[in-house]
């Protein structure tokens, strides 16, 4: 092995990922239980109230999270979960996709999708601008025709689609 090689095993351990995931799911369950209790978890005259099913699902999530947390501390999870370079590749997909989801209510599905496809093609695929433009716009034109015209299913539109009368 050469001296310039990066050390194997650089990244988060299974144990830290398991603990982090269990705690995040426990927090999610607690928030859901709180919300369910606020809207009611009992049985009303019309049937189960709005919080009935979310409450019991959240209780199952909480119990599962506690089990996973206990299992990590009792058995221990050893080894490398992923290397930092692998996690960077995952984040290169998650961050633009998250931005896409948050942009849809503001600029509409079509423009947000054109931007997302273009970003992925140019940044990750390293395609030329002509191919990026042709594919990103072409896919959205096909999507518009299929859903809006043929199936008559309206998709979220933004100010540009409204300005174009689509």
N, C-alpha and C positions, 0 to 999 in steps of 0.2 A: 504494500500500500504506500502511495506517495505521501509526502508531507503536505502537499497542496490540496489533497482531497478533503471535502467537507466531512465532518463527523457524521456517521450514520446515526439515525435516531433523533435528529433534531426536529422537534415538534411536540404537540401536546400528547400526553399519555391517555390511554383508555380510561384510567381512573379519573382524571380531571374532566374529561368529556362526559363520562357517566354521571359524575356528581353534578356538573353544570346542567346537564339535560334534566336530571331528576329534580333539581331545585327550580329550574325554569317551568317545568310542567306542574310542580307543586304550587308555584305562584299563579300560574294560569288557572289551576283548579280552585285556588282560594278566591281569586277574582270572580270566577264564574259562580261559585257557591254564594258569595256575597251578593252578586246581582240577582241570582235566583231567589234568595231569601227576601230581597227587596220587592220583587214582583209577586211573590207568593209561591209556595211549593205544595200547598194543600189541595184538596179536591173541592172545587166549587160546584155551584148548581149546574153549570154548563159542562162540567167535566174537569179534567186537570187544569190547574192554573198555569200561567205562562212559564213559571220557573220550575215546574214539577220535573220534567224530563231533563233539563239542563242541570238541575241540582244533583240528581242521581248519577248522571254521566260524570259530572265533576267529582263526585265522591269516589267513583271507580278510578278516575284518573289520579286523584290524590292518593288512594290506597296503593295503586300500582307504582306511583312515584316513590312512596315511602318504602315499598318492598324493594324497588331497584336501589334506592339509597342504602338500605340496610344490607343488601346483598353485596354492594361495592365495599362497604366497611368490613363485612364479615369474611368474604372470600377474597376480596382485593382483585382489582383489575390491573394487570401488568401489561407492559408493552407499549409500543408506539401506536397512536391512533392514526396519524397521518403526518407526513413531513410538511413543513411550512410551504414549500414550493407547490405541493399538491393542493393545499388549502388556498393558496393564491389563485390557482386555476379555478377552483370552485367559486371563490369570491368574484372572479372576473365575469361569471355568469349571474350570480345572485344579485350583485349591486345594480347592474343595468336593468335586470328584470324587476327588481323592487322599484326602481325609479319609474319604469314603464307603468306598473300598476298604479302608482300614485299620480302619474300624469294623465291617465285616461279620463278622470272626471273633469279635468281642466281643458285638455286639448282634444279630447275624443279618441276613440279607439283607432281610427284610421291613421291619423297623423302620428300618434304615439307608436303604432305598429311600424310605420315607415321608418321612424327614427330608430326603433329597436333593431329592426332587421338591418338597417344601414350600419348601425354601430357594431353589431356582431360580425357582419360581413367584412367591414373595413378593418376593425380593430383585431378581431380574432382570426378571421379568414384571410386578411390581407389581400382582398380583391381590389381591382381597379374601380375608379369612380363610376365609369359607364356601366359596369356590371352591377355595382351596388345600387345605382339609381334604377336600372331596368328591373332588377329583381324586387327591390323593396316597393316600388310603385306598382309594378305588375301584380305582385301578390295581393296588394290592397285593392286594386281595381277588380281582380278576380273575386276577392272576398266580398266586396261591395255588390257586385253583380249577383253572386250566388245568394247571399243572405238577404239583401234589401230588395232586389228585383225578382228573383226566382222564388225564394221561399217566403218572401214578405215578412222577414224578421228584422225589425229595426235594431241596429247596434248603436252604442253610445257615440254621439257626435259632439264635436266641439265647435268653436267659432268659425273655423275655416270651412267646415262642411256646411254650416248654416249660411255663410257668406256665398258659397257656391250653389246653394239651393239643393243640396243632396239629401 
